[in-house]
Amino acid sequence: MTRSPLLLLLAAALTLSAGCARTEAVPAASASTTAAASGDVKPAAAAGMSGLTDSVSAAADRGRIRGSADAPVWFIEVSDFQCPFCKQWHDASFAKIDSEYVKTGKVRMAYLNFPLSIHANARAAAEAAMCASVQDKFWQMHESLFATQPRWEDQPNPLPTFDSLAVAAGVDAKAWRDCMSTHATAKIIDADHDRSRSAGVGSTPTFFIGDRKLEGAYPTDSFRVAIDTALAAAAAKH
């Protein structure tokens, strides 16, 4: 008997929900409130993902969004650069989802920062990425941080490594270093964390795809099913 895509997705949920849990976790959202909670992490019409309008936050916000503005479905990743399961998902699935859905104009993707207190260098990594995002280099830095996670995750001071990665990504080094030294993107990272927490995020990676919430480093096919379902729902509304 052939199993439906939805049943395959549910089966994956039962067999794989690997993620990094935060120590200050609040109770997870129930199934009945997930759709409503997911609205808390969708972008505001005028103020981007963060809702912040100061110049640094606005630039950093724009830089961590990719895909066509006309895409009918949002794919929102709530992640921690030091979380091994976030790296696992990135290494296995990010490029495939990007190639099949983002670059083809079907999906618009955004990254929300949720650095966990159990990861000593996660907050600094988030700032490194968002300071690069101010210069429209977020995705280059995103790629480099996950690729080099084993190198910097246990470093007492990861900033020299982040500096090298940022320069390699093509940032203006002085501007990036000024951003880092003044913690200029702290406000947007805090806003990401608070917004995600209010939406019931309790571990990383967590994803919001249309009105569906997925928690964990699921196989790529699970995301294809969720995206295709969201695309079909969006098409049915028009």
Backbone hydrogen bonds in HBPLUS format (Angstrom, degrees):
<---DONOR---> <-ACCEPTOR-->    atom                        ^
c    i                          cat <-CA-CA->   ^        H-A-AA   ^      H-
h    n   atom  resd res      DA  || num        DHA   H-A  angle D-A-AA Bond
n    s   type  num  typ     dist DA aas  dist angle  dist       angle   num
A0008-LEU N   A0004-SER O   3.02 MM   4  6.36 152.2  2.10 151.6 160.1     1
A0009-LEU N   A0005-PRO O   2.95 MM   4  6.22 150.8  2.03 146.5 154.4     2
A0010-LEU N   A0006-LEU O   2.95 MM   4  6.26 156.7  2.01 148.6 154.6     3
A0011-ALA N   A0007-LEU O   2.87 MM   4  6.05 152.1  1.95 144.3 152.3     4
A0012-ALA N   A0008-LEU O   3.00 MM   4  6.23 152.9  2.08 143.7 150.4     5
A0013-ALA N   A0009-LEU O   3.03 MM   4  6.32 147.7  2.14 141.9 151.1     6
A0014-LEU N   A0010-LEU O   3.12 MM   4  6.45 139.6  2.29 142.1 151.8     7
A0014-LEU N   A0011-ALA O   3.15 MM   3  5.19 127.7  2.44  94.6 107.7     8
A0015-THR N   A0011-ALA O   3.16 MM   4  6.42 139.3  2.34 142.3 153.0     9
A0015-THR N   A0012-ALA O   3.17 MM   3  5.16 127.7  2.46  94.0 107.6    10
A0016-LEU N   A0012-ALA O   2.85 MM   4  5.79 142.4  2.00 154.9 161.5    11
A0217-ALA N   A0018-ALA O   2.91 MM 199  5.58 146.4  2.02 145.5 154.7    12
A0020-CYS N   A0204-THR O   2.60 MM 184  5.09 156.3  1.65 159.2 160.6    13
A0204-THR N   A0020-CYS O   2.80 MM 184  5.09 153.2  1.88 139.8 147.7    14
A0033-THR N   A0030-SER O   3.00 MM   3  5.37 145.9  2.12 107.8 117.7    15
A0034-THR N   A0030-SER O   3.09 MM   4  6.15 120.4  2.46 149.2 165.1    16
A0037-ALA N   A0033-THR O   2.88 MM   4  6.04 162.6  1.91 159.0 164.7    17
A0038-SER N   A0034-THR O   2.87 MM   4  6.02 152.9  1.95 153.4 160.3    18
A0039-GLY N   A0036-ALA O   3.21 MM   3  5.56 144.1  2.35 103.7 113.2    19
A0040-ASP N   A0037-ALA O   2.84 MM   3  5.53 156.0  1.90 120.5 127.5    20
A0041-VAL N   A0038-SER O   3.18 MM   3  5.72 160.6  2.22 113.8 119.1    21
A0042-LYS N   A0039-GLY O   3.36 MM   3  5.26 161.7  2.39  99.8 105.2    22
A0044-ALA N   A0048-GLY O   2.88 MM   4  5.40 141.5  2.03 159.2 149.0    23
A0051-GLY N   A0047-ALA O   3.33 MM   4  4.66 145.6  2.45 131.6 130.9    24
A0058-ALA N   A0054-ASP O   2.86 MM   4  5.96 163.2  1.89 162.3 168.0    25
A0059-ALA N   A0055-SER O   3.06 MM   4  6.14 158.2  2.11 142.9 148.0    26
A0060-ALA N   A0056-VAL O   2.93 MM   4  6.13 164.9  1.95 153.1 157.8    27
A0061-ASP N   A0057-SER O   2.78 MM   4  5.85 151.8  1.86 147.0 155.2    28
A0062-ARG N   A0058-ALA O   3.06 MM   4  6.27 162.9  2.09 146.0 149.3    29
A0063-GLY N   A0059-ALA O   3.10 MM   4  6.27 155.6  2.16 146.3 152.9    30
A0064-ARG N   A0061-ASP O   3.34 MM   3  5.70 144.4  2.48 105.4 113.8    31
A0065-ILE N   A0062-ARG O   3.33 MM   3  5.66 160.7  2.37 116.9 116.9    32
A0111-TYR N   A0064-ARG O   3.32 MM  47  5.90 144.4  2.45 148.6 158.8    33
A0066-ARG N   A0109-MET O   2.87 MM  43  5.29 162.5  1.90 151.5 157.3    34
A0109-MET N   A0066-ARG O   2.82 MM  43  5.29 155.0  1.88 160.4 166.1    35
A0071-ALA N   A0068-SER O   3.13 MM   3  5.29 166.8  2.15 108.2 111.6    36
A0108-ARG N   A0073-VAL O   2.92 MM  35  6.33 160.2  1.96 159.5 166.1    37
A0210-GLY N   A0074-TRP O   3.27 MM 136  5.84 154.1  2.34 155.3 162.4    38
A0075-PHE N   A0108-ARG O   2.81 MM  33  5.99 155.3  1.87 154.9 156.2    39
A0110-ALA N   A0075-PHE O   3.03 MM  35  6.49 150.3  2.12 152.5 155.6    40
A0076-ILE N   A0208-PHE O   2.87 MM 132  5.04 173.1  1.88 150.1 152.5    41
A0208-PHE N   A0076-ILE O   2.91 MM 132  5.04 154.0  1.98 140.7 149.2    42
A0077-GLU N   A0110-ALA O   2.90 MM  33  6.24 169.9  1.91 166.8 167.1    43
A0112-LEU N   A0077-GLU O   2.71 MM  35  6.00 169.1  1.72 163.8 165.4    44
A0078-VAL N   A0206-THR O   2.76 MM 128  5.10 167.0  1.78 171.6 170.7    45
A0206-THR N   A0078-VAL O   3.02 MM 128  5.10 159.5  2.07 143.9 150.5    46
A0079-SER N   A0112-LEU O   2.97 MM  33  6.31 163.6  2.00 175.9 172.2    47
A0114-PHE N   A0079-SER O   2.86 MM  35  5.41 149.2  1.95 159.6 153.3    48
A0083-CYS N   A0080-ASP O   3.06 MM   3  5.34 153.1  2.13 110.9 119.1    49
A0086-CYS N   A0083-CYS O   3.14 MM   3  5.23 127.3  2.44  98.6 112.1    50
A0087-LYS N   A0083-CYS O   3.14 MM   4  6.52 155.0  2.21 150.2 156.9    51
A0088-GLN N   A0084-PRO O   2.89 MM   4  6.10 149.7  1.98 136.4 145.5    52
A0089-TRP N   A0085-PHE O   2.96 MM   4  6.18 159.4  2.00 142.8 146.7    53
A0090-HIS N   A0086-CYS O   2.90 MM   4  6.10 163.5  1.93 146.6 152.0    54
A0091-ASP N   A0087-LYS O   2.76 MM   4  5.93 172.7  1.77 159.8 161.1    55
A0092-ALA N   A0088-GLN O   3.05 MM   4  6.12 152.0  2.13 144.5 151.9    56
A0093-SER N   A0089-TRP O   2.76 MM   4  5.52 161.9  1.79 155.5 160.0    57
A0094-PHE N   A0090-HIS O   3.24 MM   4  4.74 139.1  2.42 111.8 123.0    58
A0097-ILE N   A0093-SER O   2.98 MM   4  6.18 169.3  1.99 170.1 172.8    59
A0098-ASP N   A0094-PHE O   2.86 MM   4  5.99 162.7  1.89 157.3 163.1    60
A0099-SER N   A0095-ALA O   2.92 MM   4  5.98 159.2  1.96 141.4 147.0    61
A0100-GLU N   A0096-LYS O   2.91 MM   4  5.97 167.1  1.93 152.5 156.2    62
A0101-TYR N   A0097-ILE O   2.94 MM   4  5.59 156.4  1.99 142.5 148.7    63
A0102-VAL N   A0097-ILE O   3.35 MM   5  6.76 153.0  2.43 142.7 149.2    64
A0103-LYS N   A0098-ASP O   2.81 MM   5  5.95 171.6  1.81 174.2 171.4    65
A0106-LYS N   A0101-TYR O   2.93 MM   5  5.09 130.1  2.19 153.6 166.2    66
A0107-VAL N   A0101-TYR O   2.99 MM   6  5.38 145.4  2.11 135.3 131.8    67
A0105-GLY N   A0102-VAL O   3.07 MM   3  5.39 164.1  2.09 112.8 116.7    68
A0119-HIS N   A0116-LEU O   3.09 MM   3  5.60 165.0  2.12 114.9 119.6    69
A0122-ALA N   A0119-HIS O   3.25 MM   3  5.42 163.5  2.28 110.1 115.1    70
A0125-ALA N   A0121-ASN O   3.00 MM   4  6.18 152.8  2.08 146.8 155.0    71
A0126-ALA N   A0122-ALA O   2.91 MM   4  6.18 152.8  1.99 148.1 155.3    72
A0127-GLU N   A0123-ARG O   2.98 MM   4  6.33 158.6  2.03 151.0 156.5    73
A0128-ALA N   A0124-ALA O   2.86 MM   4  6.11 154.7  1.92 145.9 153.4    74
A0129-ALA N   A0125-ALA O   2.96 MM   4  6.22 156.6  2.02 148.8 154.2    75
A0130-MET N   A0126-ALA O   2.91 MM   4  6.14 162.1  1.95 151.5 156.7    76
A0131-CYS N   A0127-GLU O   2.79 MM   4  5.86 153.1  1.86 150.8 157.4    77
A0132-ALA N   A0128-ALA O   3.15 MM   4  6.29 144.5  2.29 134.2 143.4    78
A0133-SER N   A0129-ALA O   2.84 MM   4  6.11 138.2  2.01 136.0 149.1    79
A0134-VAL N   A0130-MET O   3.06 MM   4  6.35 138.3  2.24 139.3 147.7    80
A0135-GLN N   A0132-ALA O   2.98 MM   3  5.38 139.2  2.15 106.0 117.2    81
A0137-LYS N   A0132-ALA O   2.88 MM   5  4.93 153.3  1.95 130.3 132.5    82
A0136-ASP N   A0133-SER O   2.81 MM   3  4.62 160.4  1.85 111.1 111.5    83
A0141-MET N   A0137-LYS O   3.14 MM   4  6.34 161.2  2.18 151.7 156.8    84
A0142-HIS N   A0138-PHE O   2.71 MM   4  5.90 156.9  1.76 157.0 165.2    85
A0143-GLU N   A0139-TRP O   3.07 MM   4  6.12 158.1  2.12 137.1 141.7    86
A0144-SER N   A0140-GLN O   3.11 MM   4  6.37 159.2  2.16 142.6 148.3    87
A0145-LEU N   A0141-MET O   2.82 MM   4  5.99 162.8  1.84 158.0 161.9    88
A0146-PHE N   A0142-HIS O   3.27 MM   4  6.44 166.8  2.29 148.3 151.1    89
A0147-ALA N   A0143-GLU O   3.00 MM   4  6.13 157.4  2.06 146.1 153.3    90
A0148-THR N   A0144-SER O   2.99 MM   4  6.06 147.0  2.10 147.0 154.1    91
A0149-GLN N   A0146-PHE O   3.40 MM   3  5.12 168.3  2.42  99.7 103.0    92
A0151-ARG N   A0148-THR O   2.80 MM   3  5.39 141.6  1.95 121.5 133.2    93
A0152-TRP N   A0148-THR O   3.39 MM   4  6.77 149.9  2.49 152.6 161.1    94
A0153-GLU N   A0149-GLN O   2.98 MM   4  5.63 150.4  2.07 164.0 167.0    95
A0155-GLN N   A0152-TRP O   3.16 MM   3  5.16 162.4  2.19 107.1 112.6    96
A0161-THR N   A0158-PRO O   3.04 MM   3  5.40 118.8  2.42 108.2 123.0    97
A0162-PHE N   A0158-PRO O   2.97 MM   4  6.29 161.2  2.01 156.3 162.5    98
A0163-ASP N   A0159-LEU O   2.80 MM   4  5.96 154.7  1.87 153.0 160.2    99
A0164-SER N   A0160-PRO O   3.06 MM   4  6.32 158.8  2.10 145.0 149.4   100
A0165-LEU N   A0161-THR O   2.99 MM   4  6.30 157.8  2.04 150.9 157.3   101
A0166-ALA N   A0162-PHE O   2.85 MM   4  6.05 157.1  1.90 150.8 156.9   102
A0167-VAL N   A0163-ASP O   2.99 MM   4  6.24 163.8  2.02 153.5 157.3   103
A0168-ALA N   A0164-SER O   2.99 MM   4  6.16 159.8  2.04 145.6 151.5   104
A0169-ALA N   A0165-LEU O   2.91 MM   4  6.12 134.2  2.12 138.1 150.9   105
A0169-ALA N   A0166-ALA O   3.05 MM   3  4.93 124.7  2.37  90.8 105.7   106
A0171-VAL N   A0166-ALA O   3.29 MM   5  5.91 174.0  2.29 150.4 148.8   107
A0170-GLY N   A0167-VAL O   3.03 MM   3  5.22 152.0  2.11 103.1 112.0   108
A0176-TRP N   A0172-ASP O   2.96 MM   4  6.14 162.0  1.99 159.7 165.7   109
A0177-ARG N   A0173-ALA O   2.87 MM   4  6.03 163.1  1.90 152.2 156.8   110
A0178-ASP N   A0174-LYS O   2.89 MM   4  6.10 155.2  1.95 149.8 156.8   111
A0179-CYS N   A0175-ALA O   2.99 MM   4  6.17 155.6  2.05 143.9 150.6   112
A0180-MET N   A0176-TRP O   2.93 MM   4  6.23 154.9  1.99 149.1 155.9   113
A0181-SER N   A0177-ARG O   2.87 MM   4  6.02 164.6  1.90 151.4 155.5   114
A0182-THR N   A0178-ASP O   3.10 MM   4  6.16 145.9  2.22 144.9 152.3   115
A0184-ALA N   A0179-CYS O   3.02 MM   5  5.14 163.3  2.05 151.1 154.3   116
A0183-HIS N   A0180-MET O   3.19 MM   3  5.02 154.8  2.25  98.8 106.4   117
A0186-ALA N   A0183-HIS O   3.11 MM   3  5.42 166.6  2.13 114.8 117.2   118
A0189-ILE N   A0185-THR O   3.17 MM   4  6.44 159.1  2.22 154.4 160.5   119
A0190-ASP N   A0186-ALA O   2.90 MM   4  6.08 161.7  1.93 153.6 158.5   120
A0191-ALA N   A0187-LYS O   2.97 MM   4  6.17 150.9  2.05 139.8 148.3   121
A0192-ASP N   A0188-ILE O   2.88 MM   4  6.11 154.2  1.95 144.0 150.5   122
A0193-HIS N   A0189-ILE O   2.99 MM   4  6.23 163.8  2.01 150.3 154.1   123
A0194-ASP N   A0190-ASP O   2.91 MM   4  6.11 168.5  1.92 153.4 156.3   124
A0195-ARG N   A0191-ALA O   2.94 MM   4  5.96 161.0  1.98 147.4 153.1   125
A0196-SER N   A0192-ASP O   2.92 MM   4  6.02 159.0  1.97 149.2 155.3   126
A0197-ARG N   A0193-HIS O   2.89 MM   4  6.04 161.7  1.93 150.1 155.6   127
A0198-SER N   A0194-ASP O   2.99 MM   4  6.16 156.6  2.04 143.9 150.0   128
A0199-ALA N   A0195-ARG O   3.18 MM   4  6.37 127.4  2.48 132.5 145.4   129
A0199-ALA N   A0196-SER O   3.00 MM   3  5.04 135.2  2.20  96.9 110.2   130
A0201-VAL N   A0196-SER O   3.08 MM   5  5.48 164.0  2.11 146.9 143.3   131
A0200-GLY N   A0197-ARG O   2.99 MM   3  5.22 160.8  2.03 111.2 114.3   132
A0216-GLY N   A0205-PRO O   2.85 MM  11  5.37 148.4  1.95 156.3 166.6   133
A0207-PHE N   A0214-LEU O   2.70 MM   7  5.06 163.1  1.73 156.9 162.4   134
A0214-LEU N   A0207-PHE O   2.84 MM   7  5.06 161.4  1.88 145.1 151.2   135
A0209-ILE N   A0212-ARG O   2.83 MM   3  5.18 159.0  1.87 151.6 157.7   136
A0212-ARG N   A0209-ILE O   2.96 MM   3  5.18 164.6  1.99 126.1 129.5   137
A0222-SER N   A0219-PRO O   3.01 MM   3  5.59 137.9  2.19 114.3 124.8   138
A0223-PHE N   A0220-THR O   2.98 MM   3  5.31 124.5  2.30 105.4 119.1   139
A0224-ARG N   A0220-THR O   3.01 MM   4  6.40 151.3  2.09 149.9 159.0   140
A0225-VAL N   A0221-ASP O   3.00 MM   4  6.23 160.0  2.04 148.2 152.3   141
A0226-ALA N   A0222-SER O   3.09 MM   4  6.32 161.6  2.12 142.0 147.0   142
A0227-ILE N   A0223-PHE O   2.82 MM   4  5.96 163.0  1.85 151.7 156.3   143
A0228-ASP N   A0224-ARG O   2.85 MM   4  5.94 168.3  1.86 151.9 155.8   144
A0229-THR N   A0225-VAL O   2.93 MM   4  6.04 153.6  2.00 146.6 154.1   145
A0230-ALA N   A0226-ALA O   3.02 MM   4  6.21 154.9  2.09 142.2 148.9   146
A0231-LEU N   A0227-ILE O   2.79 MM   4  6.06 156.1  1.85 155.1 162.4   147
A0232-ALA N   A0228-ASP O   2.96 MM   4  6.12 156.1  2.02 143.3 149.4   148
A0233-ALA N   A0229-THR O   3.00 MM   4  6.22 154.1  2.07 144.2 151.4   149
A0234-ALA N   A0230-ALA O   2.89 MM   4  6.12 153.9  1.96 145.5 152.8   150
A0235-ALA N   A0231-LEU O   2.90 MM   4  6.12 156.0  1.95 147.7 154.2   151
A0236-ALA N   A0232-ALA O   2.98 MM   4  6.17 145.7  2.10 141.7 150.8   152
A0237-LYS N   A0234-ALA O   3.23 MM   3  5.39 143.9  2.37  99.3 109.2   153
A0238-HIS N   A0235-ALA O   3.15 MM   3  5.49 159.1  2.20 107.7 114.3   154
